[in-house]
């Protein structure tokens, strides 16, 4: 799965849909069902309800992913080439449903 995203096409669209977020990397869609955080080297951590979160995520359009890291039962992180990280917790406390993240047919379930 990580190979499906790493170095692939740049982020082309971001959708904020009710209680989840979708990221479009040309023909690959990543759906994020748990509440993510953005770790920005310049601004620090921005939570989903923080001012500037949405703008910073949209600002990643045209950025490629340099890494995608899954730490089982803890967190799934997307790292953009500009070192901005989208961190998605996959713990029971963060769960809004059984799925945390979906990448095509690949699904990360909450712990």
N, C-alpha and C positions, 0 to 999 in steps of 0.2 A: 504494500500500500504506500509506504513512504516513497518508494521509487516512482509511483504513479504521480507524485506531486513535486518531488525534488527537482529543481532546475527546469521544470516544465514551463509551459506558457505563463506569462505574467497574469496577475490578478486583473480581470477585465470588468467585473461588476460586483457590487455589494448590495444585498437586499436585506432590509430590516422588516421581517414578517411577523407581526404580532409578538409572539414570545420566543422567536428563534431568529437566527441570522443565516443567510446563505452567501457564500463566496463563489464566484464563477471564475475559473481559470480556463478561459476559452471554452473547451468542450467538457471540462470536468467541474462538477459542482460539489462543494463541501457544505453540508448543513450542520449548523451548530445549535444543539438543543439546550445545553447547559449554559449558564451565564458566564461569559468569558471576561478576561481582563486583558488589557494591552500593557505590555512592558516596553516603554520607550526609553532609550538611552538618555535622551535629553529631558523628558518630562516626568520620568518615573512611572509608577503604576497608575493606570486609569481604569476604574471599575465601570461596568456597564452603565451605571446611572451617573457617572462623573461627567461634568461639562467637558466637551471636547472629545469624548470617546468615539462617537460616531464619525466626527470629522477626521480624526486620526486614522480610523479604520478605512474610510473612503480614500484617504490620502495614500493608501498602500496600492491603489490601482496603478498598474504598470510595473509593480515590483514582482520579481520572481521569488519563489521560496528557496532558501538555501538549505533548510532542514525541516524535518517533521519528526518529532520525538514523542514516543509513547512510553510513559512510566506507568506500568500496570497498576491499576486500582488507585491511581493518584491524579495524573494530569496528562493531557495531550497538548503539545505545543507546536505551533506553526511559526517558523522563524523566517522572516523576509530578508532579502539581501541587504537591506539597509539596517539590519540588526533589531528591528522592531519585532516583538514576539506577541503572538496571540495565544494566550494561555487559557485552556479549557479544563476546569476541574472535572474529574470523572468519579467523584466520591458519592456516597449515598446522600450526604448533606447537600450536595450541589444538584441532585437529580430533580428533574421536572417530569421525568418519565423513564422508561427503561433505556432508551438510547441517549448517548451524550453527543456523539458526532457520527455523521454518515458521509462517506466518500464513495460515491457510486454505489456498488454493491457491498462495500466494506463498511461495517458498523462497529463502533466502539460502544460497548454497553457500560452503564454505571456499575460501580463496584457494589 
